[in-house]
Amino acid sequence: MAPRRWIPALLLALATALLAGCSTTRLVDGQVQSFSTLAAMPAPATYRIERLPSQQTPAFDAIAALAEQSLARVGLQRDDAAPRLLVQLGVQVDSVPRNDPFLSYGPYGPGPWGFGGWYGRGWGMHGTWGFYTPTPLYRRAVSIMLRDATNQAVVYETSAVHEDVWVSDPAVYGVLFDAALSGFPKPPQGPRQVRLPLAPPKP
């Protein structure tokens, strides 16, 4: 019986570690791609967000607010009356099935998946699943396109994608906007990984 005496202590240590992990800051890995023709910060550094027809809803206001905060952090200021840049935003969420050899599907196998596009079109899935279906990954993606207001030329294009099994924290979009704008106005060209913290929700 003596070897079992350490089990309660081990369980207590594991519980303490789990509680500590829940209170720490979570890191979000964003797969970023940026392309820029800007040689310096635009002058004046002002912009106006141009919403697509699918974005003309109150539900998109929270997304736009997160993007505005990220744009402000890189030195851009919203000015709808006299913008130097025109901003177009994109947001996407869908799910990705995980391939796990230790888990099995139902008797009919996995069903087909259908994914929507950017914000406004949504996503869906269907099919017959067994009791041991692996947890899907949820992909969140944001994109930002900046155009010169004087000639409509695209001067900045960037996107950030993040995949994980967490589904309930909309603040991740703000982190992805920050990741997408990292290095503005002259970011590294092409794909790169950007890791930024996501602060835990306030109690």
C-alpha positions in Angstrom: 0.0 0.0 0.0 2.9 2.3 0.6 3.6 3.1 -3.1 0.0 4.4 -3.4 0.6 7.2 -0.8 2.0 9.5 -3.4 -1.2 9.4 -5.6 -3.2 12.1 -3.7 -0.2 14.4 -3.8 0.2 13.8 -7.5 -3.5 14.5 -8.1 -3.2 17.7 -6.1 -0.2 18.8 -8.0 -1.9 18.2 -11.3 -5.0 20.1 -10.2 -2.9 23.0 -9.2 -1.1 23.0 -12.5 -4.3 23.0 -14.4 -5.7 25.9 -12.4 -2.5 27.8 -12.9 -2.7 27.1 -16.7 -6.2 28.5 -16.9 -5.2 31.8 -15.4 -2.1 32.4 -17.6 -2.0 34.2 -20.9 -2.7 32.1 -23.9 -0.5 32.5 -27.0 -2.1 32.6 -30.4 0.0 31.4 -33.4 -1.0 33.2 -36.6 0.1 32.2 -40.1 0.6 35.6 -41.7 1.2 36.6 -45.3 1.8 40.3 -46.1 2.5 42.2 -49.3 3.2 45.9 -49.4 4.1 48.6 -51.9 4.4 51.2 -49.3 7.8 52.8 -48.7 6.8 54.6 -45.6 3.8 55.5 -43.4 1.2 57.2 -45.6 0.7 60.9 -45.0 -1.8 61.7 -43.7 -2.1 58.3 -42.0 -5.9 58.3 -42.2 -8.3 55.6 -43.4 -12.0 54.8 -43.9 -13.4 51.3 -43.6 -15.5 50.3 -46.6 -17.9 47.5 -45.7 -19.1 44.9 -48.2 -22.8 44.3 -48.5 -22.6 41.2 -46.3 -20.9 43.4 -43.6 -23.7 45.9 -43.4 -25.0 44.4 -40.1 -24.7 45.3 -36.4 -23.0 42.0 -35.9 -20.0 43.2 -37.8 -19.6 46.3 -35.6 -17.6 44.3 -33.1 -15.2 43.0 -35.8 -14.7 46.5 -37.2 -14.0 47.8 -33.7 -11.3 45.2 -33.2 -9.8 46.1 -36.6 -9.8 49.8 -35.7 -7.9 49.1 -32.5 -5.2 47.2 -34.4 -5.0 49.9 -37.1 -4.5 52.5 -34.4 -1.7 50.5 -32.8 0.3 50.8 -36.1 -0.3 54.5 -36.3 -3.4 54.7 -38.6 -6.3 56.9 -37.6 -9.9 56.6 -38.8 -11.1 59.6 -40.7 -14.2 58.9 -42.8 -14.3 62.5 -44.2 -10.7 62.7 -45.5 -9.2 59.2 -45.7 -5.8 58.6 -47.3 -6.4 54.9 -47.4 -9.5 52.8 -48.0 -9.7 49.6 -45.8 -11.5 46.4 -46.7 -11.8 43.7 -44.0 -12.4 40.0 -44.3 -13.2 37.5 -41.5 -13.7 33.8 -41.9 -14.5 30.9 -39.5 -14.8 27.2 -40.5 -14.0 23.8 -39.1 -11.4 21.3 -40.2 -11.8 17.6 -39.5 -8.9 16.1 -37.6 -7.3 12.8 -38.7 -6.8 10.6 -35.6 -5.9 6.9 -36.2 -7.0 6.1 -32.6 -10.6 7.3 -33.1 -13.2 5.9 -35.4 -16.2 7.2 -37.3 -19.7 5.9 -37.3 -20.9 3.0 -39.4 -21.4 5.2 -42.5 -18.0 7.0 -42.3 -17.4 10.7 -42.4 -19.9 12.8 -44.3 -19.1 15.5 -46.8 -18.1 18.9 -45.5 -19.2 22.2 -46.9 -17.4 25.4 -46.0 -18.6 29.0 -46.6 -16.4 31.9 -47.5 -15.7 35.2 -45.8 -17.9 37.0 -43.3 -21.5 37.0 -44.2 -21.7 33.6 -45.9 -21.1 31.4 -42.9 -20.2 27.7 -42.8 -21.8 24.4 -42.2 -21.2 20.7 -42.1 -23.2 17.5 -42.4 -22.8 13.7 -42.2 -23.2 10.8 -39.9 -20.7 10.6 -37.0 -20.1 8.0 -34.4 -19.6 8.5 -30.7 -15.8 8.7 -31.0 -15.6 11.6 -33.5 -12.4 13.5 -33.1 -12.7 17.1 -32.0 -12.5 19.3 -35.1 -10.1 22.2 -35.4 -11.6 25.6 -35.8 -9.9 27.9 -38.3 -10.2 31.6 -37.9 -8.8 34.0 -40.6 -8.8 37.7 -41.1 -7.6 39.8 -44.0 -7.0 43.5 -44.5 -6.6 45.2 -47.8 -5.5 48.9 -48.1 -6.1 50.9 -51.2 -4.9 54.4 -52.1 -8.0 56.6 -51.9 -6.7 58.8 -54.7 -6.4 56.1 -57.4 -7.9 52.9 -55.8 -4.5 51.1 -56.2 -3.9 48.3 -53.7 -0.9 49.3 -51.6 -1.1 46.7 -48.7 -2.5 43.2 -48.5 -2.2 41.0 -45.5 -3.9 38.0 -43.8 -3.6 35.9 -40.7 -4.9 32.4 -40.0 -5.2 30.5 -36.7 -6.3 26.9 -36.0 -7.2 25.3 -32.7 -10.0 23.6 -30.8 -11.1 26.7 -28.9 -14.3 28.1 -30.2 -15.7 30.6 -27.6 -13.3 33.6 -27.5 -14.1 36.3 -30.2 -11.1 38.3 -28.9 -8.9 36.0 -31.0 -9.9 38.1 -34.0 -8.2 41.2 -32.5 -5.0 39.2 -32.0 -5.2 38.1 -35.6 -5.6 41.7 -36.8 -2.6 42.6 -34.8 -0.6 39.7 -36.3 -1.7 40.6 -39.8 -0.5 44.2 -39.3 2.8 43.3 -37.7 5.7 45.1 -39.4 3.4 47.7 -41.1 4.1 49.5 -43.4 7.1 47.5 -44.5 6.6 43.9 -43.3 8.5 40.8 -44.3 7.2 39.8 -47.7 5.4 36.4 -48.0 4.4 33.9 -45.3 5.6 33.9 -41.8 4.5 32.9 -38.3 3.5 35.5 -35.7 2.8 34.6 -32.1 1.0 37.1 -29.9 -0.6 36.8 -26.4 -4.4 36.6 -25.9 -5.1 38.0 -22.4 -7.5 35.9 -20.3 -11.0 37.2 -20.0 -11.6 39.5 -17.0 -13.6 38.0 -14.2 
